[in-house]
Every structure is written in structure tokens, then in C-alpha cells.
Amino acid sequence: RLLAASRARACLVTAAFTHCAELACSASRAEMLAPAGGFRVFDRRSRGTAFGELAVALVLETEESAKARGKEALGFVRGQRSGFACSPRSLAAVLARAVRGALTAAGMTARDIS
């Protein structure tokens, strides 16, 4: 939003996630955790969720700012949406709704993505 409103030329976006006992307990009670051996990354046979730790940092800047530094844009953020699945049964629908919303916000279709 800062970039889109021309209030900044660049933004450092960071996020971190570490183990949270309350979240794990809630997910367990909602039967969202993967059983032993049930979590497989990028595998259709995967069942449930497995929590881990992560950290990420991303620099976003306007195309004009990148060009002024003599750099090519590596990609563009055209739209975004988020969602929350309160059960494994609703995950696919929540993700689909978020993707459709982001595409709509961007004025794009799935075929426009490369």
C-alpha cells in the first residue's frame, strides 16, 4: 500500500513464525494436525498440517526505483488476498477463494500468470 500510494520507493517486508503451543493445541483439537507419517510436502497423499519455523525477508520497490538503480524488475505484485481455513475440509475452498480474489484484484486470469 505504501508503494502503491507513492509514500515509499521501497519496503522491507519481514515475517517470522515459531512454534506456538496454543496454535498447535487449537489445530490438534480441530483435528487439523497430520498423523505420524501423514505430512508429505507437495504430495496429494498428504493429510493434515505440520507446523514448523520460518523466517522471510523480501524487498519490494517500485519499478521506477529499480530502474533508477539500473536493475530489472524480477516480478510484480499485482493483487493479493488472504484466507483462513478453520478445518481441513475447508482448506481447498479457502485457498481457491483467495486465489480468485487476488486475480480479480489484479485484473488478471490464471492464464496471465507466468
N, CA, C and O of each residue as an XYZ file, in Angstrom:
456
protein
N       0.819     -1.196      0.000
C       0.000      0.000      0.000
C       0.859      1.254      0.000
O       0.519      2.249     -0.641
N       1.978      1.203      0.725
C       2.870      2.363      0.733
C       3.431      2.637     -0.647
O       3.514      3.789     -1.072
N       3.816      1.586     -1.348
C       4.357      1.746     -2.695
C       3.281      2.222     -3.652
O       3.511      3.135     -4.446
N       2.106      1.611     -3.581
C       1.006      1.964     -4.486
C       0.575      3.417     -4.287
O       0.154      4.074     -5.238
N       0.678      3.913     -3.068
C       0.288      5.290     -2.772
C       1.446      6.274     -2.950
O       1.307      7.457     -2.639
N       2.580      5.793     -3.447
C       3.783      6.620     -3.641
C       4.268      7.253     -2.344
O       4.838      8.345     -2.353
N       4.039      6.563     -1.227
C       4.514      7.050      0.066
C       5.898      6.487      0.382
O       6.535      6.908      1.347
N       6.364      5.534     -0.435
C       7.696      4.956     -0.253
C       8.188      4.470     -1.611
O       7.389      4.148     -2.491
N       9.501      4.421     -1.775
C      10.084      3.870     -3.004
C      10.408      2.400     -2.835
O      10.447      1.642     -3.804
N      10.645      1.999     -1.572
C      10.981      0.604     -1.289
C      10.493      0.256      0.111
O      10.397      1.119      0.983
N      10.188     -1.014      0.310
C       9.751     -1.507      1.618
C      10.435     -2.836      1.892
O      10.556     -3.679      1.002
N      10.877     -3.015      3.112
C      11.411     -4.287      3.566
C      10.283     -5.000      4.300
O       9.798     -4.515      5.322
N       9.868     -6.146      3.779
C       8.770     -6.914      4.355
C       9.373     -8.133      5.031
O      10.079     -8.914      4.394
N       9.099     -8.299      6.315
C       9.651     -9.435      7.052
C       8.536    -10.176      7.771
O       7.494     -9.608      8.096
N       8.779    -11.442      8.009
C       7.840    -12.262      8.777
C       8.623    -13.382      9.435
O       9.641    -13.838      8.915
N       8.139    -13.814     10.573
C       8.752    -14.938     11.276
C       7.647    -15.744     11.934
O       6.633    -15.194     12.365
N       7.849    -17.023     12.007
C       6.886    -17.905     12.647
C       7.668    -18.937     13.432
O       8.571    -19.581     12.898
N       7.332    -19.091     14.672
C       7.979    -20.092     15.503
C       6.901    -20.921     16.186
O       5.720    -20.576     16.138
N       7.303    -21.997     16.812
C       6.326    -22.885     17.447
C       5.473    -22.114     18.448
O       5.983    -21.349     19.267
N       4.184    -22.329     18.363
C       3.228    -21.691     19.273
C       2.363    -22.798     19.862
O       1.561    -23.411     19.158
N       2.529    -23.048     21.150
C       1.799    -24.143     21.801
C       0.289    -23.971     21.677
O      -0.430    -24.950     21.479
N      -0.195    -22.745     21.790
C      -1.632    -22.501     21.698
C      -2.165    -22.847     20.308
O      -3.228    -23.455     20.181
N      -1.422    -22.457     19.262
C      -1.838    -22.758     17.898
C      -1.813    -24.261     17.645
O      -2.735    -24.801     17.034
N      -0.775    -24.937     18.105
C      -0.693    -26.387     17.936
C      -1.833    -27.085     18.665
O      -2.413    -28.037     18.144
N      -2.154    -26.620     19.861
C      -3.251    -27.206     20.632
C      -4.585    -26.990     19.916
O      -5.396    -27.911     19.824
N      -4.813    -25.781     19.412
C      -6.049    -25.487     18.685
C      -6.163    -26.334     17.425
O      -7.230    -26.870     17.124
N      -5.063    -26.453     16.690
C      -5.075    -27.262     15.469
C      -5.324    -28.727     15.798
O      -6.027    -29.418     15.060
N      -4.759    -29.200     16.886
C      -4.976    -30.582     17.298
C      -6.438    -30.819     17.649
O      -7.024    -31.818     17.231
N      -7.025    -29.913     18.407
C      -8.435    -30.042     18.790
C      -9.362    -29.996     17.581
O     -10.424    -30.619     17.583
N      -8.956    -29.251     16.538
C      -9.758    -29.162     15.314
C      -9.449    -30.315     14.359
O      -9.972    -30.368     13.246
N      -8.589    -31.240     14.809
C      -8.176    -32.403     14.007
C      -7.539    -31.986     12.683
O      -7.774    -32.595     11.640
N      -6.720    -30.921     12.755
C      -6.039    -30.414     11.569
C      -4.594    -30.886     11.462
O      -3.980    -30.739     10.405
N      -4.031    -31.456     12.539
C      -2.633    -31.884     12.501
C      -2.491    -33.194     11.730
O      -3.361    -34.063     11.785
N      -1.404    -33.311     11.027
C      -1.130    -34.534     10.270
C      -0.774    -35.663     11.236
O      -0.061    -35.442     12.215
N      -1.267    -36.866     10.965
C      -0.842    -38.006     11.779
C       0.620    -38.335     11.470
O       1.161    -37.869     10.468
N       1.251    -39.125     12.315
C       2.643    -39.521     12.075
C       2.772    -40.107     10.673
O       2.048    -41.036     10.315
N       3.682    -39.570      9.894
C       3.896    -40.046      8.529
C       2.868    -39.549      7.528
O       2.915    -39.927      6.358
N       1.934    -38.702      7.971
C       0.867    -38.249      7.086
C       1.146    -36.951      6.362
O       0.402    -36.576      5.456
N       2.212    -36.253      6.746
C       2.525    -34.978      6.091
C       3.597    -35.203      5.040
O       4.705    -35.645      5.343
N       3.252    -34.895      3.814
C       4.191    -35.040      2.692
C       4.130    -33.757      1.867
O       3.080    -33.426      1.317
N       5.222    -33.048      1.777
C       5.266    -31.789      1.033
C       4.998    -32.038     -0.442
O       5.605    -32.922     -1.045
N       4.092    -31.262     -1.025
C       3.736    -31.330     -2.450
C       3.287    -32.727     -2.872
O       3.578    -33.155     -3.989
N       2.597    -33.427     -2.014
C       2.126    -34.780     -2.316
C       0.628    -34.835     -2.058
O       0.168    -34.453     -0.982
N      -0.131    -35.306     -3.033
C      -1.591    -35.369     -2.887
C      -2.017    -36.303     -1.757
O      -3.135    -36.193     -1.254
N      -1.147    -37.210     -1.357
C      -1.469    -38.129     -0.263
C      -1.266    -37.499      1.110
O      -1.589    -38.115      2.126
N      -0.740    -36.292      1.153
C      -0.508    -35.618      2.414
C      -1.834    -35.396      3.124
O      -2.839    -35.057      2.499
N      -1.824    -35.590      4.432
C      -3.026    -35.377      5.229
C      -2.684    -34.512      6.424
O      -1.783    -34.836      7.197
N      -3.398    -33.419      6.574
C      -3.214    -32.563      7.736
C      -2.091    -31.555      7.600
O      -1.475    -31.409      6.544
N      -1.848    -30.871      8.690
C      -0.881    -29.783      8.755
C       0.255    -30.157      9.696
O       0.039    -30.826     10.707
N       1.455    -29.726      9.365
C       2.603    -29.863     10.252
C       3.205    -28.472     10.404
O       3.539    -27.828      9.410
N       3.344    -28.013     11.627
C       3.892    -26.683     11.871
C       5.405    -26.743     11.945
O       5.974    -27.730     12.411
N       6.041    -25.706     11.493
C       7.486    -25.584     11.562
C       7.844    -24.144     11.857
O       6.971    -23.329     12.159
N       9.099    -23.836     11.773
C       9.561    -22.472     11.987
C      10.034    -21.907     10.662
O      10.527    -22.638      9.804
N       9.880    -20.603     10.502
C      10.335    -19.979      9.263
C      10.621    -18.517      9.508
O      10.180    -17.929     10.495
N      11.363    -17.953      8.593
C      11.586    -16.512      8.567
C      11.795    -16.125      7.113
O      12.340    -16.897      6.324
N      11.362    -14.939      6.771
C      11.495    -14.475      5.397
C      11.684    -12.961      5.410
O      11.148    -12.264      6.272
N      12.438    -12.474      4.460
C      12.586    -11.036      4.254
C      12.543    -10.795      2.754
O      13.186    -11.505      1.982
N      11.798     -9.810      2.358
C      11.597     -9.513      0.943
C      11.630     -8.009      0.761
O      10.981     -7.273      1.505
N      12.385     -7.549     -0.229
C      12.416     -6.125     -0.544
C      11.487     -5.892     -1.726
O      11.644     -6.494     -2.788
N      10.525     -5.016     -1.523
C       9.631     -4.607     -2.594
C       9.939     -3.162     -2.924
O      10.136     -2.342     -2.027
N       9.981     -2.849     -4.205
C      10.202     -1.467     -4.601
C       9.439     -1.182     -5.881
O       9.018     -2.095     -6.592
N       9.273      0.082     -6.154
C       8.594      0.458     -7.392
C       9.491      0.131     -8.582
O      10.712      0.041     -8.456
N       8.867     -0.040     -9.718
C       9.635     -0.318    -10.931
C      10.578      0.849    -11.237
O      11.709      0.646    -11.680
N      10.106      2.055    -10.999
C      10.926      3.242    -11.247
C      12.164      3.266    -10.350
O      13.250      3.642    -10.790
N      11.993      2.868     -9.106
C      13.124      2.827     -8.178
C      14.154      1.802     -8.628
O      15.355      2.065     -8.576
N      13.695      0.637     -9.069
C      14.612     -0.400     -9.555
C      15.372      0.105    -10.780
O      16.588     -0.061    -10.872
N      14.663      0.713    -11.709
C      15.310      1.231    -12.925
C      16.326      2.307    -12.596
O      17.381      2.378    -13.227
N      16.019      3.154    -11.605
C      16.950      4.211    -11.206
C      18.241      3.614    -10.662
O      19.299      4.235    -10.754
N      18.160      2.410    -10.094
C      19.357      1.721     -9.609
C      20.003      0.877    -10.694
O      21.001      0.200    -10.447
N      19.435      0.915    -11.903
C      19.978      0.136    -13.014
C      19.606     -1.338    -12.947
O      20.306     -2.177    -13.514
N      18.514     -1.666    -12.261
C      18.083     -3.056    -12.085
C      16.788     -3.329    -12.830
O      15.932     -2.456    -12.970
N      16.666     -4.570    -13.308
C      15.418     -5.038    -13.924
C      14.487     -5.560    -12.846
O      14.942     -6.147    -11.865
N      13.214     -5.356    -13.015
C      12.240     -5.925    -12.085
C      12.242     -7.443    -12.245
O      12.240     -7.953    -13.365
N      12.244     -8.154    -11.135
C      12.213     -9.618    -11.166
C      10.788    -10.151    -11.196
O      10.555    -11.295    -11.586
N       9.855     -9.336    -10.791
C       8.453     -9.739    -10.757
C       7.609     -8.576    -10.300
O       8.127     -7.523     -9.927
N       6.314     -8.770    -10.331
C       5.383     -7.709     -9.970
C       4.295     -8.256     -9.058
O       3.796     -9.361     -9.271
N       3.934     -7.492     -8.057
C       2.785     -7.818     -7.207
C       1.613     -7.032     -7.780
O       1.598     -5.802     -7.736
N       0.646     -7.742     -8.309
C      -0.495     -7.087     -8.943
C      -1.753     -7.118     -8.069
O      -2.617     -6.248     -8.184
N      -1.847     -8.116     -7.204
C      -3.013     -8.233     -6.342
C      -2.710     -9.226     -5.244
O      -1.807    -10.051     -5.386
N      -3.455     -9.160     -4.145
C      -3.235    -10.091     -3.047
C      -4.544    -10.297     -2.300
O      -5.419     -9.431     -2.293
N      -4.654    -11.428     -1.691
C      -5.775    -11.771     -0.809
C      -5.260    -12.785      0.199
O      -4.220    -13.405     -0.022
N      -5.959    -12.954      1.276
C      -5.595    -13.959      2.260
C      -6.858    -14.669      2.722
O      -7.975    -14.239      2.435
N      -6.658    -15.750      3.433
C      -7.796    -16.504      3.940
C      -7.369    -17.350      5.117
O      -6.179    -17.482      5.405
N      -8.345    -17.921      5.795
C      -8.064    -18.788      6.939
C      -9.000    -19.983      6.875
O     -10.218    -19.825      6.784
N      -8.433    -21.168      6.922
C      -9.227    -22.401      6.921
C      -9.336    -22.895      8.352
O      -8.325    -23.183      8.992
N     -10.546    -22.992      8.853
C     -10.734    -23.435     10.230
C     -10.821    -24.953     10.346
O     -10.909    -25.491     11.449
N     -10.796    -25.643      9.200
C     -10.782    -27.106      9.224
C     -10.154    -27.602      7.936
O     -10.158    -26.882      6.937
N      -9.614    -28.815      7.929
C      -9.012    -29.356      6.701
C     -10.019    -29.424      5.558
O      -9.646    -29.277      4.394
N     -11.271    -29.643      5.874
C     -12.297    -29.759      4.827
C     -12.507    -28.448      4.080
O     -12.916    -28.456      2.919
N     -12.232    -27.327      4.733
C     -12.462    -26.036      4.092
C     -11.210    -25.456      3.428
O     -11.296    -24.407      2.789
N     -10.064    -26.102      3.561
C      -8.808    -25.555      3.056
C      -8.842    -25.288      1.554
O      -8.482    -24.193      1.121
N      -9.261    -26.251      0.758
C      -9.260    -26.079     -0.702
C     -10.151    -24.908     -1.110
O      -9.774    -24.110     -1.968
N     -11.316    -24.804     -0.507
C     -12.238    -23.717     -0.854
C     -11.664    -22.363     -0.442
O     -11.799    -21.386     -1.180
N     -11.027    -22.295      0.724
C     -10.438    -21.040      1.199
C      -9.293    -20.614      0.283
O      -9.202    -19.444     -0.088
N      -8.424    -21.546     -0.081
C      -7.316    -21.220     -0.988
C      -7.829    -20.779     -2.352
O      -7.319    -19.817     -2.926
N      -8.837    -21.477     -2.876
C      -9.406    -21.119     -4.180
C      -9.999    -19.712     -4.135
O      -9.821    -18.934     -5.072
N     -10.700    -19.384     -3.054
C     -11.295    -18.057     -2.915
C     -10.204    -16.977     -2.850
O     -10.351    -15.909     -3.445
N      -9.122    -17.252     -2.133
C      -8.028    -16.288     -2.031
C      -7.354    -16.074     -3.388
O      -7.040    -14.942     -3.755
N      -7.136    -17.151     -4.123
C      -6.509    -17.030     -5.450
C      -7.414    -16.255     -6.395
O      -6.955    -15.356     -7.100
N      -8.699    -16.598     -6.413
C      -9.639    -15.871     -7.282
C      -9.685    -14.388     -6.906
O      -9.727    -13.525     -7.784
N      -9.677    -14.094     -5.610
C      -9.694    -12.700     -5.174
C      -8.450    -11.941     -5.586
O      -8.539    -10.785     -6.001
N      -7.288    -12.574     -5.479
C      -6.036    -11.922     -5.878
C      -6.013    -11.679     -7.384
O      -5.570    -10.624     -7.839
N      -6.486    -12.650     -8.155
C      -6.536    -12.469     -9.608
C      -7.503    -11.353     -9.985
O      -7.205    -10.539    -10.860
N      -8.650    -11.312     -9.334
C      -9.623    -10.258     -9.596
C      -9.047     -8.894     -9.244
O      -9.188     -7.941    -10.011
N      -8.394     -8.797     -8.083
C      -7.776     -7.536     -7.666
C      -6.723     -7.076     -8.666
O      -6.521     -5.878     -8.867
N      -6.061     -8.037     -9.285
C      -5.016     -7.720    -10.255
C      -5.573     -7.475    -11.656
O      -4.850     -7.030    -12.547
N      -6.865     -7.767    -11.846
C      -7.447     -7.634    -13.179
C      -6.874     -8.667    -14.137
O      -6.700     -8.394    -15.325
N      -6.581     -9.860    -13.614
C      -5.932    -10.909    -14.406
C      -6.714    -12.207    -14.322
O      -7.636    -12.354    -13.520
N      -6.317    -13.151    -15.181
C      -6.829    -14.508    -15.120
C      -5.640    -15.433    -14.867
O      -4.488    -15.006    -14.949
N      -5.915    -16.675    -14.564
C      -4.835    -17.639    -14.321
C      -3.925    -17.766    -15.532
O      -2.732    -18.022    -15.375
N      -4.451    -17.597    -16.715
C      -3.624    -17.697    -17.938
C      -2.619    -16.564    -18.094
O      -1.667    -16.666    -18.868
N      -2.843    -15.477    -17.346
C      -1.930    -14.343    -17.401
C      -0.687    -14.539    -16.551
O       0.260    -13.759    -16.654
N      -0.672    -15.567    -15.711
C       0.442    -15.801    -14.798
C       1.525    -16.586    -15.505
O       1.242    -17.574    -16.183
N       2.764    -16.151    -15.349
C       3.890    -16.886    -15.955
C       4.945    -17.145    -14.913
O       5.974    -17.749    -15.214
